Amino acid sequence: MTSAAVILSTIFILGGIFFFTTATIGILRFPDFFTRLHATGKGDTLAVLLCLIGLAIYEGFSLTALKIVFIAVFMALAQPTATHAISKAALRVGVQPWMKGEKENDSSI
């Protein structure tokens, strides 16, 4: 394992941790279900991809790294699809999106 691979994998993993953190802040700070879902959908997808790429680089050229890449591809396809399905289901059951200027309703949290 070269030091360049370790440094590159560390950069990818730290980038993933950064996006996990920002997605978590989005959950805590955004006003309604749909904006929170947007923050986690985008942030977590990118964070998982960065972390898995970092792990594959750290592992080197091996069967394990290939499996990690397959997991990353699956996650890149599955997470946005799941986020879309959840938001569409929320609209069907009557969850209303937040509009600027409306009073914030703390009872919906």
Buried (B, 14 or more C-beta within 10 A) or exposed (E): EEEEEEEBBEEBBEBBBBBBEBBBEBBEEBBBBBBBBBBBBBBBBBBBBBBBBBBBBBBEEEEEBEEBBEBBEEBBEEBEEEBEEBBEEBEEEEEEEBEEEEEEEEEEE
